Structure formats: structure tokens, C-alpha cells
């Protein structure tokens, strides 16, 4: 049985006056939903994505929905030069970065026995090492200011098992460990680092890369009988980025109704 879906919550000014950078923010998934939620909560937002055309379209949509067009920077998080440019533009346009949301990630389906080195390396490079690259650049800036928040997008697969997802699960477990360790290093400098770990957030791209049978099986595990809306994950990210979460760091918050 599917529980009734929730209504989109009204803004409460959680991020008033803050500046936020969101990676992988083009399209219709968690990244765009997070960028929109942050803008609605009062933040000035910079969107980044590897897909330039989709990035411009996302900025146009943000402008139409929030009344303010964000800065956009094309960035491939597997390229250090792109990451450096992202933060250079962010500082030039925003003045300082209060919040970084590391949303870039790459999935795929392959059993370990059939997985190639290239499949493994690509998922790890985007999902884990890309998160590391962006965190490294942001931390240098935030530690100097003795202020800042980083929120990483992990996954419940960092805790749970699913066939065909060894590379993605390993990468997301790595994001969790990276979050916890970096948080301990950053805490003395007034910088907080947390992660969200969604189970299943439905958007059109997911339905293109996942079979209906798998989506149906995953949905059946959810207590509400439905997948999360991307904005439901974005709400938790906005909370972690806000001053309502000032005593939280090194945490990996499950955004899930999934039972084992």
C-alpha cells in the first residue's frame, strides 16, 4: 500500500544570506532539487555539472521557479583543472563559499565477475575521488575563513548489499568514510562535514538506467510504498547546511524508509 505523498514545504529562510555550490546540479535529480531548495531558503547558488547544455537549461529553470538565475560552471569532477576553475569562479562570483554540496556520482550495473577495470575505475573516480577533489578545494578556502559546511551525497548502499552494485556501493561507502575522517580534521577550524544517504529517489534519469523490475523491487522495500521525491532528500541537505545543524559533523544521515 502506498502512503499519500507529502506537500512541498514552504521556505523558512534556513539559508538566508548564505552562498551554496552544488555539483551535478543539472537535470531533474537530487542536485537540481537541492539547488532549488537552497535558493528558496535564501541562498545565492552556483550550479555545476559536466553537461553544459543541461546546465544552462537548469539555470533557466531555476530563474523561472525562484526569480533568480544562478551562476553556472561546467565541471568534470574527474579533472583537477576543472575543479580548480569551479572554485575560482565561485569565489569571484559569490565572494566566499559557505556551503558545498557534493552531489556528483556515477552508477551502473555489473556483477563483480564480469566487471572491467574501466567500469570500476570510472565509478570510483567520479563518485569517490571526485568528491575528494571538490572537498579538498573547498576545505582550503573554508579552513582559512574558519567557517563552512560540506554535505556529501552518499547512499544506503554504503551500508546495504545489492547485486550488481559493488563498484557504486564501494564508492559510496568510501564517501561515508571520507566524510567522517575529514570532519574530524575540519572541526577544529569551525567547518562541518556531513553526508546524506538516500535509498531510492525517483527521477526520469533513474528510470532510464534502471529496469522497471528492479525499480519495482526496490520500491517494495520502502515503508511508504513509494520512492522519495528528490526534494525530500534536498530538504535534509538544506537542514544539514543550515544553522539548525551546528552540532552535527561526521554524520551520515539515512534519508530512507527502506527496511532490510
Secondary structure, 3 states (H helix, E strand, C coil): CCCCCCCCCCCCCCCCCCEEEECCCCCCCHHHHHHHHHHHCCCEEEEEECCHHHHHHHHHHHHHHHCCCCEEEECCCCCHHHHHHHHHHHHHHHCCCCEEEECCCCCCCCCHHHCCHHHHHHHHHHHHHHHHHHHHHHHHHHHHHCCEEEEEECCHHHCCCCCCCHHHHHHHHHHHHHHHHHHHHHHCCCEEEEEEEECCEECHHHHHHCCHHHHHHHHHCECCCCCEEHHHHHHHHHHHHCHHHCCCCCCEEEECCECC
